[in-house]
Amino acid sequence: MTEYEIEYRIRIVSGNVPTLSRMVEGVPLMFDSSNDAITYRVNKDKQLGAIKRRLAEGNEARRFVIQTSAGEIAVYRYGAVEGRSCDQALPLVFNFHGGGYVLQDWELDIPFCRDLSRSTGSTVLNVDYLVGPEHKFPVPQHSALEVIKYCDAHRSEMGLTGGPIIVCGHSAGGNLAAALCVLASRSDEVSIGGLIMNYPPLAPLSVQRPSVNTGSALSQTRMQQYASWAYATEADMLDPVASPLLATDVVWPPALVHAASLDTLCEDSRRFAAMLDEAGVAVDYKCYEGCHHGFTHEAFAREYDPCASKDVLMRTAAFVRRVATAAVVDEGGVA
C-alpha cells in the first residue's frame, strides 16, 4: 500500500475525505484495491443476492454471449421476433443496469426490460457489461459500443426488432448510455435514435454536489469510492465520454430523462436536460418529487416508489413509441 493510499484510508476513518478535484492529474484516485471492491460486492450480494436469484430463475429472456476486444459480454433478449419481419420500425432497446460501474446487477433490471418489451413490442437487450476495477474506463464504454455494433449487424439471426437503436440506463447505466451517444456521434458505424436515462451521474464524480438528502442511497463518499474503482485518474473523469455534461459537438438523439428530487445526482439530470434543450434537441425531463436514487426498482425496498416507478415505465414506453413513429416519418411513411 502506498503512502498516498494510507493517507486516504486514514482520512476516510476520520471523516476528513478530500474532494477529488484537489487531487492532481495522474495521481490514483483514493485507494485502488480490487480486494476492497470484491468485499463490497460480497456485502451487496448478501443484501440483494436472494432477490437476484429469484429474478434470474423466472427470467424469460434468451442469453447471447458476444465476444468483444475486452472479453465476453452476455446480453439477455426480451421480445423475440422469430417468425416476424425484422425490418419493422419497432426500436431495438439496449438496457444498462446501475451499480457504480462496479456491481454486476443485470438481474435487477429484468422486470423493467420484460415490461418495457411487452408494452411496446420492441426487443429489449439487457446488457451485462464489463465493470471495474477489473475493467476501468474506457473499457466498459468501448466494449458496450462493440456489443451494439454486433447486435445491429446480426438482428435477423438474433431475432431483434429492426427499428432505431435506443440506449437506456439507470444510474451508472444512464451514464453509460449517454457515453455511447458521445462515442456514436464520433463514428458513422452506428446510429443511436434515442436516449433514456434514470437518475444518472453526468458530471465528473469529483464535483461536490449539493447535499439534498443526508440519507441518500448514493452519498458523495460512495460516489468517490465508485470513482476509485471505475477510473484510473482524475483526467479520465474529465473526458466527455465519462462526463457527458462536458461533451461538445455531439449530435444528441431525442432524450428522456428522469430524476429524483432527493437524489444527490438530481442536478446532473436537470443540467443535462437544459443543455440539450438549449441545443435544440428534443428532451423530455421529469423530476420526481420526494423520490430517492433507485426509486424505480422494487429490489431497493427503502427507495422504491411503486407509483413513480409505474409512471417512469409508462413514460419510457411512450418515448419508445415516439421514436418508432419518428423513424417511420423520416423514411417517408405516414405516422
N, C-alpha and C positions, 0 to 999 in steps of 0.2 A: 504494500500500500504506500502510495506516495505521500509526501508531506502535505501536498495540496488536498488529497483525499482525507487525510487525518484531520486537517483543519476544518474541512467541511462537515465531517461527521460530528466533531465537537460542537460546531455551530448549530447543527440540527438538534442535538440533545439540549443545548442551552436555549433553543428557540430563536437564536440570532442567525436567521437564514439570509445570506446575501442575495440580492437580486442578480439575475443572470446578466442584466445589462451592464453590471460593473465588472464582469469578467472580460478579460482581454481576448481578442480574436486568436483562435488557435489553441486555447487552453481547454482541456477536457472539462465538460460541464459536470459540476458537482462530483459525485463518485460514480464510477462506471464499472460496476461489478455484476457479472452475469449471475452469480450466486444470489445476489440480492433480488434480482428480477425473478429468478426461479422461486425463491421463497415467497415473493409477492404473489406469483401465480398459484402456488400451492395453497396459500391462505385464501385467495379468491375462490379457488375451486372448492374449498371447504364450505364457503358461503353459497356458491351457485352450482356446484357440481351435480347435486341431485336434480335440480331444475334442468340443467343442460342435458343430462342423460335422459330425463323424461321426454324432453322435446325431441331429442335425436331418435328415440325409439319410435315416436309417432311421425317421423319425418317422411313425407310422401315424395320427396324430391329424388331425382336421379343424379348420381355423383359422376362427375367427369374429372380427370386429372390432367392438367395442362403443364407441359414442360416449358419452363422459361429459362432465360440465361442465368437466373439466380437459384433455380431449383423448381421442384414441382409445386403447383398450386391447385388445390381442389376447388371446384365450383359445384353448386347444387342447383339443379334446374327445377323450376316450378312453372307449370303451364306448358307442357309439351304440345307441339303442333304436328306430330306424326299423322299422316293421312290428310293433312290440310296444306294449302299452299303457303310456302314460307315467304312469298313476296307480298303478303298483305301488309297494310300500313301500320299494323299494331306495333308499338315500340318494343325494343329489347332493353330491359332494365337490368343494370348491374348494381347490386346492393353491397355496401361495405359496412361492416359492423363497427361498433365502438370498442374502446379498450386501451386508449392512450398509446397506440402503436406498440403495445407490449402483450396484451391479452389476446387470446385466440378464441373469442367468444362468438363464433359464427352461429352457434345453435340458438343463441338468444334472439336472433332475427328471424327464426323460422316462422313464427306466427305472422310477422309483418310481411315477409316475402310471399307466403302462401295466400294471405288475404288480399294482398295487392294484385297478385296474378288472377285470383278468382274474380275480383271486382272489375278488372279491366280487360281480361283476355290476353294480356301481354305475357310473354315469357319473362320471368324474373330469375336472374342468376345470383345466388348468394355466394360471395367470393371469400374463401378462407385465405386471405392474403398474407404475405410474409410480414413479420413484425420484428422489432428489436427486443433485446440488444443483439440478437444473432444477426439481424439484417437491419442495419441502420440506414438512415436517409442517405441517398435517394433510392435505395434498393426497393422498398415497398412500392414506391410510386412508379418507377420504370417497369418493374415486373408486372404490376397490375395493368399497365398500358399494354404490355405484351399479351396478357390474357384477353383484353378487349379486342385486340387485333386478331388474335387467333379465332375467337368465337365469331367475330364479324365475318371472317373468311370461311368459316365452316358451319354456317347457320343451318343449311339443309340437313347435313348429316347429324347435327346435334339436336335437331328438332326445335329450332328457335324461330320466333317471330321475325319478320323481315323489315320492320319499320325502323324509324330513327333510334339511335342509341341514347339512352338516358342513364346518367350516373347518379346514384343515390347513396347517401351515407349518414350515419348517426355519430355524433361526437367526433372522435378521430377519423372515423369513416367519412364524415362530411368533409373534413379537411382533405382527405384522400380524393374524394370525388371532385372537389374544386381543383386540386393539384392536377388531376387528369385532364381537366379542361385547359389548364395552362399548357401542359405538355402537348395536347392535341392541337392547340392553336399554333404550335410551332412546326407542325408537320401536316402533310397532306395525305397521310396514310389512313387516318381515321377521322370521322366527323362525329361530334357529340351534339345531339339535338336538344338536350335538356339536362338541367342540374337540380337535384333535390338535396337539401341539407337540413338536418335536425340538430340544433344546438352545437354547431361546430366551432373549434378553435381556428381562427383565420388570421390572427396577428401573431407575431413571434411570441413564443411562450415566455420569453424574457421580460415581456411587458407586464408591469404591475397593473392588474385590472382592479376596478373598484370592488370593494368587499360588500356586495349587495346582501350577502347572507352568510353568517358565520357557520351555519350548519349545512352549508352546501355540500352536495355529494362530490364536488370537484373543487378542492381548495387550491390556492396559489401554490402551497407547498407540494401538493400532489402533482400539479402540473409541472413543477420544476423537476420532480422526481421522474416523471414520464419523459421529460426532455433529456435527462441524462442517459436514458436507455435508448431513445429514438434518434438522437443526434450526436455527432462526434464533436462538433464545435459550435460556438456562438454564430460563426459565419454561416453555418448550414441553416440555422433558423431564419436568417435574413434573406435566404434565397426565396424568390417569389413562388417557387414550387412548394416550399414548406410553409410559407406565409402568404396566401393568395391576396390578402389585403395590400400587399406591396407590389402586386403584379401590374404591369403596364403593357399597353399594346396587345392585350388579349381580346380575342373575339369571343366574348362570353355568349353561351346559349341562353335561352329563356330559363329563368330560375325560380324555384320555390324554396323559401327559407323560413324555417320555424325556430323560434327562440323561446326561452323560459325566463320570466322576469326575475326569478330567484336564483338564476344560474350565474356563476362567475363569468361565463362566456357570453352573456346576453348582448353586451355592447359590440362584440365581434360581428354578430349577425346583423345588428342594426346598421353598423357602418358599412358592411359589405352590401347590404341591400341598397343603401343610399348611393354607394359608389356605382352600382350597376344602373340605378335609376338615372343618375347624372350622365351616364354614358349612353343613355337611350336604350338600354336593354330591358326587355320585359321581365319584371321581377315581382313576385307575389310574396310579400313578407307579412308574417303574423307573429306577435309576441304573446305567449300565453301567461296571463297574469296569475300570480300565486303558484306557478309551477316551478319544479326543480329540474336540474340536469338529469336526463334519463327518464323523464315523465312518460314517455311513450311505451316503455317496456314493463310488462307485468312482473318480470323477474326481479325488478328493483322495487320491492314491496313498499319501501318507505317513500320513494319518489313517484311511484306510479299514480297517474291520474286517468282513470278509465274514460271519463267524458272527453277530456282533452286529447287522449290517445286516439279515440274513435274519430274525433274531428280531424286530426292530422292524417289519418288513413283516408278519410273521405276527400280531403283537400288534395292529397297526393294522387288518388285515383283520378280526380277531376283534372289535375295537371297533366297526367299521362294521356288522358283522352284529348286534351287541348293540343298537346304535341303531335298526336296522331292526326288530328284534324288539320293542323297547320301543314303537315307533311303532304297530305292529300291535295290541299290547295296549291302548295308550291309546285307540285307535279302536274298542275293543270286540271285537277279534278274538281268536283263540286263538293263543298263542305256540307 
